[in-house]
Amino acid sequence: MPVWNIAQQPVQDQFDYWHDVICDVFIPMTPKRSFPGAGFAGGVEGRALGEISRADVWSQAQRTLHGPREVELSGGEFYFVNLMVTGRCRGQQCDRESVMSPGQLWVVDTTLPYFLDFESQWRMFTFRLPHELLGSRLSHPTQGTAMPVDGGSGVGGLAAAMMRSMWKLEEPESVQVRVELEQSFAAVVSAALGARDRGAPAQDALRADVLRFIAANLGDPGLSVVAVCRRFAISPRLLHRLFEGQEHTFAETVRTMRLNQCARLLADPLNRSTITDIALRHGFTDPASFSRAFRREFGIAPREVRAGKHARDPSVRPFRTR
């Protein structure tokens, strides 16, 4: 993980080195110091995550221009999703001007000029997303740019929580995992910017992604709150919040989906695995506990399903096969 500490350079070279670093890590920009003197304190730590570039950036007060010339020199089209940690920034893009404070999210579009004015020492997390990844989810390319979003509650809080967790995440080896994480993050950011509803709010979309992940990993004995949170770069608190108001909690959802899968396998005449083997492969380590949970869920014992029987009492809910 590259780290550029500007203070390690000779004093007379520090600001020029800062200019070179931010242009190398981000895109062409022209910084100007906001105070007299030769030295300049700042730093950047960069981390890759598939198509997303992450950075933890801090410096003294400065003004930064990404003007028409810098747009022309840019080697790609991106959005920067920023989360202010300390300090304040006045941002301007597309005739919109706002002041971003700690805990707030804001986005800029690199295909158009923008101006940033950091009035004092500051620090922020900034994630660079390919233009298509986020722009395709917006009603127009500049929707919500240079406008602060509350990162302490609602969908903005969800996006901010993902950024903090994703910053700590090691880059997954699996390409599929990286792509799914990119898509989930872009969906949440677009919702935070007020993107048009494409079928579900961000929290519903993230819960659907979690459910798909659970369904694909029912046989993994390591499927747990920790594993799911690591996979989606979210906190346990946020994971449990996704299931508030639903029929089942997260733990109940995992158990019910596992029981349903066990029921399908037991009812399949071509599956010759023993009841114990099926239970063990789906996270049930005690056969007696599995049998009790199965009967509570479906009103019928596992051995009866294996024998081709089904619950016939209309007061008993039959097991689901879908």
C-alpha positions as CSV (number, residue, x, y, z in Angstrom):
1,M,0.0,0.0,0.0
2,P,1.8,3.1,-1.2
3,V,2.1,6.0,1.3
4,W,3.4,9.5,0.3
5,N,4.4,11.6,3.3
6,I,5.2,15.1,2.0
7,A,7.1,16.0,5.2
8,Q,9.8,13.6,4.3
9,Q,10.8,15.7,1.3
10,P,13.2,18.7,1.6
11,V,11.2,21.8,2.7
12,Q,11.7,23.7,-0.5
13,D,10.4,20.7,-2.6
14,Q,7.4,19.8,-0.5
15,F,4.6,21.6,-2.2
16,D,5.8,20.7,-5.7
17,Y,6.0,17.1,-4.6
18,W,2.4,17.3,-3.3
19,H,1.3,18.5,-6.7
20,D,3.0,15.6,-8.4
21,V,1.5,13.1,-5.9
22,I,-2.1,14.2,-6.1
23,C,-1.9,14.3,-9.9
24,D,-0.4,10.8,-10.0
25,V,-2.8,9.2,-7.4
26,F,-6.0,11.1,-8.6
27,I,-6.2,13.1,-11.8
28,P,-4.6,16.3,-13.1
29,M,-5.2,19.1,-10.5
30,T,-3.5,22.3,-9.7
31,P,-3.2,23.1,-6.0
32,K,-2.3,26.4,-4.6
33,R,-1.1,27.0,-1.0
34,S,-3.4,29.1,1.2
35,F,-0.6,30.4,3.5
36,P,2.9,31.8,3.1
37,G,6.0,29.8,3.7
38,A,8.2,27.2,2.0
39,G,7.1,24.0,3.8
40,F,3.9,22.0,3.3
41,A,2.5,19.2,5.4
42,G,0.4,16.5,3.8
43,G,0.1,12.9,2.9
44,V,-1.7,10.3,0.8
45,E,-2.2,6.6,1.4
46,G,-3.5,4.7,-1.6
47,R,-5.2,1.3,-1.8
48,A,-6.7,-0.5,-4.8
49,L,-10.0,-2.4,-4.7
50,G,-10.8,-3.7,-8.2
51,E,-12.0,-0.8,-10.3
52,I,-12.2,1.4,-7.2
53,S,-9.1,3.4,-6.0
54,R,-9.2,4.3,-2.4
55,A,-7.2,7.0,-0.7
56,D,-6.8,8.5,2.8
57,V,-5.7,12.1,2.2
58,W,-4.7,14.9,4.5
59,S,-2.9,18.2,4.2
60,Q,-2.7,21.8,5.3
61,A,-5.0,24.5,3.9
62,Q,-5.0,24.7,0.1
63,R,-7.1,25.5,-2.9
64,T,-7.3,23.0,-5.7
65,L,-8.5,23.5,-9.3
66,H,-9.6,20.9,-11.8
67,G,-10.3,23.3,-14.6
68,P,-10.8,23.0,-18.3
69,R,-7.1,22.4,-19.0
70,E,-7.0,19.7,-16.3
71,V,-10.1,18.0,-17.7
72,E,-8.5,17.9,-21.1
73,L,-5.4,16.3,-19.6
74,S,-7.3,13.6,-17.7
75,G,-6.6,10.1,-18.8
76,G,-10.0,8.7,-17.8
77,E,-13.5,9.6,-16.7
78,F,-14.3,9.2,-13.0
79,Y,-16.3,10.2,-10.0
80,F,-14.7,10.9,-6.6
81,V,-16.8,10.0,-3.6
82,N,-15.4,11.8,-0.6
83,L,-16.0,11.5,3.1
84,M,-14.8,14.4,5.2
85,V,-13.1,13.2,8.4
86,T,-11.7,16.5,9.7
87,G,-11.7,20.1,8.5
88,R,-14.1,21.8,6.0
89,C,-14.1,22.2,2.3
90,R,-15.9,24.6,0.0
91,G,-16.6,22.9,-3.2
92,Q,-17.9,24.2,-6.5
93,Q,-19.1,22.4,-9.7
94,C,-21.8,23.1,-12.3
95,D,-22.7,26.4,-10.7
96,R,-23.3,24.6,-7.4
97,E,-21.3,25.7,-4.3
98,S,-21.5,24.0,-0.9
99,V,-19.4,23.7,2.3
100,M,-18.7,20.1,3.3
101,S,-18.1,19.4,7.0
102,P,-16.8,16.4,8.9
103,G,-19.1,13.4,8.6
104,Q,-20.5,14.5,5.3
105,L,-20.3,12.9,1.9
106,W,-19.9,14.7,-1.4
107,V,-19.1,13.7,-5.0
108,V,-17.3,15.4,-7.9
109,D,-17.4,14.5,-11.6
110,T,-13.9,14.6,-13.2
111,T,-15.3,15.1,-16.7
112,L,-16.3,18.7,-15.7
113,P,-14.3,21.5,-14.0
114,Y,-14.5,21.8,-10.2
115,F,-12.9,23.9,-7.5
116,L,-12.1,22.9,-3.9
117,D,-11.0,25.2,-1.1
118,F,-9.8,23.5,2.1
119,E,-9.8,26.4,4.7
120,S,-7.6,24.7,7.3
121,Q,-6.0,21.4,8.1
122,W,-8.2,18.6,6.8
123,R,-8.5,14.8,6.2
124,M,-10.8,12.8,4.0
125,F,-11.4,9.4,2.5
126,T,-11.8,9.6,-1.2
127,F,-12.9,6.7,-3.5
128,R,-12.4,7.0,-7.3
129,L,-15.1,5.2,-9.3
130,P,-15.2,4.7,-13.0
131,H,-17.7,7.1,-14.5
132,E,-19.9,4.4,-16.0
133,L,-20.1,2.5,-12.7
134,L,-21.9,5.4,-10.9
135,G,-23.1,7.6,-13.7
136,S,-25.3,4.8,-15.2
137,R,-27.2,4.8,-12.0
138,L,-27.9,8.5,-11.9
139,S,-30.8,10.3,-13.6
140,H,-28.1,12.7,-15.1
141,P,-24.3,12.6,-14.8
142,T,-24.0,15.6,-12.4
143,Q,-26.9,14.7,-10.1
144,G,-25.9,15.5,-6.6
145,T,-22.3,16.6,-7.4
146,A,-20.7,19.2,-5.0
147,M,-23.7,18.8,-2.6
148,P,-23.1,17.6,0.9
149,V,-24.9,14.4,2.1
150,D,-25.4,13.6,5.8
151,G,-23.1,10.6,6.6
152,G,-24.6,10.1,10.0
153,S,-28.1,8.7,9.1
154,G,-30.3,7.3,6.3
155,V,-28.8,6.2,3.1
156,G,-25.9,8.7,3.5
157,G,-25.0,6.9,6.8
158,L,-25.1,3.6,4.9
159,A,-22.7,4.9,2.3
160,A,-20.4,6.4,4.9
161,A,-20.3,3.2,6.9
162,M,-19.4,1.3,3.8
163,M,-16.6,3.7,3.0
164,R,-15.1,3.3,6.5
165,S,-15.3,-0.5,6.3
166,M,-14.1,-0.7,2.7
167,W,-11.1,1.4,3.6
168,K,-9.9,-1.4,6.0
169,L,-10.7,-4.2,3.6
170,E,-7.9,-6.1,2.0
171,E,-8.5,-6.4,-1.8
172,P,-10.3,-9.7,-2.4
173,E,-8.6,-12.2,-4.6
174,S,-11.8,-13.2,-6.3
175,V,-12.8,-11.1,-9.3
176,Q,-16.5,-11.8,-8.7
177,V,-16.3,-10.7,-5.1
178,R,-14.6,-7.4,-6.2
179,V,-17.2,-6.7,-8.9
180,E,-20.1,-7.4,-6.6
181,L,-18.6,-5.1,-3.9
182,E,-18.1,-2.4,-6.5
183,Q,-21.7,-2.7,-7.7
184,S,-23.1,-2.7,-4.1
185,F,-21.1,0.5,-3.2
186,A,-22.2,2.3,-6.4
187,A,-25.8,1.4,-5.8
188,V,-25.6,2.8,-2.2
189,V,-23.8,6.0,-3.3
190,S,-26.3,6.6,-6.2
191,A,-29.2,6.3,-3.7
192,A,-27.5,8.7,-1.4
193,L,-27.3,11.2,-4.2
194,G,-31.0,10.9,-4.9
195,A,-30.7,8.7,-7.9
196,R,-33.9,7.6,-9.6
197,D,-35.5,4.5,-8.1
198,R,-34.6,1.5,-10.2
199,G,-36.8,-0.9,-8.3
200,A,-35.6,-0.8,-4.7
201,P,-34.1,1.6,-2.2
202,A,-30.4,1.2,-1.4
203,Q,-31.0,-0.7,1.8
204,D,-33.3,-3.1,0.0
205,A,-30.8,-3.6,-2.8
206,L,-28.0,-4.3,-0.3
207,R,-30.2,-6.8,1.6
208,A,-31.0,-8.6,-1.7
209,D,-27.2,-8.9,-2.3
210,V,-26.7,-10.3,1.1
211,L,-29.5,-12.8,0.6
212,R,-28.0,-13.9,-2.7
213,F,-24.6,-14.4,-1.0
214,I,-26.2,-16.5,1.8
215,A,-28.1,-18.6,-0.7
216,A,-24.8,-19.3,-2.6
217,N,-23.0,-20.3,0.6
218,L,-25.4,-22.3,2.7
219,G,-23.1,-25.2,2.8
220,D,-20.2,-23.1,4.2
221,P,-19.7,-23.8,7.9
222,G,-18.0,-20.4,8.1
223,L,-21.1,-18.5,7.0
224,S,-21.7,-16.1,9.9
225,V,-22.2,-12.4,10.8
226,V,-18.4,-11.9,10.7
227,A,-18.1,-13.5,7.2
228,V,-21.0,-11.6,5.7
229,C,-19.8,-8.3,7.2
230,R,-16.3,-8.9,5.8
231,R,-17.7,-9.8,2.4
232,F,-19.8,-6.6,2.1
233,A,-17.5,-4.3,4.1
234,I,-20.3,-3.4,6.5
235,S,-20.5,-3.5,10.3
236,P,-22.5,-6.1,12.3
237,R,-24.8,-3.3,13.4
238,L,-25.6,-2.4,9.8
239,L,-26.1,-6.0,8.8
240,H,-28.7,-6.5,11.5
241,R,-30.3,-3.2,10.6
242,L,-30.9,-4.5,7.1
243,F,-33.2,-7.2,8.5
244,E,-35.2,-4.9,10.9
245,G,-38.9,-5.0,10.0
246,Q,-38.4,-8.2,7.9
247,E,-40.1,-11.5,8.7
248,H,-36.8,-12.9,10.1
249,T,-33.7,-11.6,11.7
250,F,-30.3,-12.3,10.0
251,A,-29.7,-15.4,12.1
252,E,-33.3,-16.7,11.5
253,T,-32.9,-16.1,7.8
254,V,-29.7,-18.1,7.6
255,R,-31.3,-21.0,9.6
256,T,-34.5,-21.0,7.5
257,M,-32.7,-20.9,4.2
258,R,-30.5,-23.8,5.4
259,L,-33.5,-25.8,6.5
260,N,-35.2,-25.2,3.2
261,Q,-32.2,-26.5,1.4
262,C,-32.0,-29.5,3.6
263,A,-35.7,-30.2,2.9
264,R,-35.1,-30.0,-0.8
265,L,-32.2,-32.5,-0.7
266,L,-34.2,-34.9,1.6
267,A,-37.1,-34.8,-0.8
268,D,-34.9,-35.5,-3.8
269,P,-35.1,-39.2,-4.6
270,L,-31.8,-39.0,-6.5
271,N,-29.9,-37.7,-3.4
272,R,-28.6,-40.6,-1.4
273,S,-26.8,-38.6,1.3
274,T,-27.7,-39.5,4.9
275,I,-29.8,-37.1,7.0
276,T,-26.8,-36.5,9.2
277,D,-24.5,-35.7,6.3
278,I,-27.0,-33.3,4.8
279,A,-27.4,-31.6,8.2
280,L,-23.7,-31.3,8.8
281,R,-23.1,-29.8,5.3
282,H,-25.5,-27.0,6.2
283,G,-24.3,-25.9,9.6
284,F,-26.2,-28.3,11.9
285,T,-23.6,-30.1,14.0
286,D,-26.1,-31.9,16.3
287,P,-28.5,-34.4,14.6
288,A,-31.0,-34.1,17.4
289,S,-31.1,-30.3,17.3
290,F,-31.4,-30.4,13.5
291,S,-34.4,-32.8,13.8
292,R,-36.1,-30.5,16.3
293,A,-35.5,-27.3,14.2
294,F,-36.7,-29.1,11.1
295,R,-40.0,-30.3,12.8
296,R,-40.6,-26.7,14.2
297,E,-40.1,-25.3,10.7
298,F,-42.0,-27.8,8.6
299,G,-44.2,-29.8,11.0
300,I,-42.7,-33.0,9.9
301,A,-39.5,-35.0,10.8
302,P,-36.5,-35.2,8.4
303,R,-36.8,-39.0,8.2
304,E,-40.4,-38.7,7.1
305,V,-39.5,-36.4,4.2
306,R,-36.7,-38.9,3.3
307,A,-39.4,-41.6,3.2
308,G,-41.5,-39.6,0.8
309,K,-44.1,-38.4,3.3
310,H,-45.4,-34.8,3.6
311,A,-47.4,-33.0,6.2
312,R,-51.1,-33.6,5.5
313,D,-52.7,-31.8,8.5
314,P,-53.9,-28.4,7.0
315,S,-53.0,-26.8,10.3
316,V,-49.3,-27.7,9.8
317,R,-47.3,-25.6,7.4
318,P,-45.8,-27.9,4.7
319,F,-42.1,-27.5,3.9
320,R,-41.3,-25.1,1.1
321,T,-39.4,-26.4,-1.9
322,R,-38.8,-23.0,-3.5
